[in-house]
Amino acid sequence: MSKEINRIKWKCRRGMRELDLLLREFAAKYLEKLDETNLKILDEVLDYDDQSLFDYIFKNISLSNNKHEHFIDKFLKKFSTMGNF
């Protein structure tokens, strides 16, 4: 599992500063606490381009995927508003 965790941590490194800060801090604090299902969903979410992720997280522009949007709402949006970002 640690190989998978390390791979996902690398995927959290982004070209857009806001996303890079959010995703790397989230990964550092919570990645190892996610179950296998949520790790898989996060991996899928990280396949989106930076602009699409930014638009959904900060502007609520739909990704057209309810599973991914639910994960982002539950984990990333909540994390970004907790004062951690």
Summary of the structure (lengths in Angstrom):
residues: 85
radius of gyration: 11.7
end to end distance: 27.1
largest distance: 33.5
contacts: 223
relative contact order: 0.17
helix: 73%
strand: 0%
